[in-house]
Amino acid sequence: MRWLLSPRWVVAHVVVIVVAIVFVNLGFWQLRRLDERRTANAVGESRFESEPTGLDVLLGAVGSDLDSLEFHRAVATGSFQPEHEVLIRSQVHQGVAGFHVITPLLTESGRAVLVNRGWVPLGLDQVPVTEAPPPDGLVTVEGWVHPTQLRPALGPQDPGEGRLVTMSRVDIARIQEQVPFHLEPVYLVLLGEQVEGRPVLPTPPTFDDEGSHLAYAIQWFGFALIGVVGYLAIIRRTGRRSG
């Protein structure tokens, strides 16, 4: 078996060992990501199942840590301002394309919170959406808190100037430029019972999706095992030939 210590085989040993170590570490990395996903799901579920709290109370409690408010249920009281609505494009409901309707709710403090009132089909592409109006007068709404949506690295860029009727995401800072009142730094996604003649309510979030991390971990561990076993088989076959 001295041939196994030849330079060519030593290099092969090193390569196989390094590749196996890399694959195993990738498997453990996916398991760590699975743990992170499970923790995030547990945190999100805990927030969503807690009793709804006044949005002003939540904002006052967290300061600048707005991400910690995501999925908390909150209530806000005010009057909808449909003349300042914005439509978020590329939203699909039951396989049909449409928009999400974002309407400011002006509170008695003079500040407003954006409310995602739900989905409407593509034909309703003018604001205000008169075919699916918000309730009139002073109302109290309940929804879950969502931070402003950030543009992905390769996502579409909304124009930086002018009055936008449709946008690619709920960009609170951009919407702030076209409304006459101060907007809260988060928005609400409406919860409640479906009302005829109103937008289709968004689907409440679920927290049981663990992604594909476990499958990827098994895949990487499998690659490592296949590589090592296959390499040992090659060594055995080569040894038989040389013997």
Steps between C-alpha positions, in 0.01 A plus 500: 500500500804729478357641179244687713786722622608603154473875430205455263299305755594730789359791300184299432465418872529867591249608237241241609544585868469874435193457282336271758571751778351781290186297426455403865541861610244609240263242647549635852456856365161402361407348836594828670284687251216258579536581870495872420188455285325306776590767754371775270177304447452459874561871561264602220226265620534628856467858382202427279312309770546773761213736574474796259649821636465861398749579227611818678576294812708251302695771322571676826624180661756395237656831402710453188489120508212480253581149378401366843141608425456277196196269532376669817127559479411865547195725492472857381210745491451768240341581167610357167636740238429319170604797290859414599479130421781311327476169315773239541530305176588135429275359773333165433181364654388147409708512186365839386727805475402826664598767751514550873320818605699714745290770668616749766303501826519850650485493880390773737866576576542627144727209412397222263574132460488325165258208490516215250126449447545198274489387138309630198521376138700674229197681359479720810815693422388853588509666842299546698361152436136602501379146426657379829491799737604509865238566768408864558554697817690410814590129509720269703699248299703199603792358309847364535801728491735491206818708455551699184587277205854533370600468137679170423838522332348421160150631571321770298571863585202731545534855361643743751282795403135573433174358627506120477175310461663157481818385670701180516501482881378679813780756524386724786767762441401533133128520579578763763615731219149517353274530806441815710526331841770315689500121454588251770818302419309170473176399332209271588374203301127485563336219695129442545193361328461529125248767397330491161614782276834534679844370399568132567671487839862387509564147621620502863860387541586140592810387681542134408718541191851379581629538148723242332787517748458144632486358148810697402684380813421137418612565144839638607558218749405255224750657261774464763412136567476412132836665434681318781343160427564542129862593561554199726349281227747645249789426739381143547459442127842650427658286770354185349638589158846582631505181712 
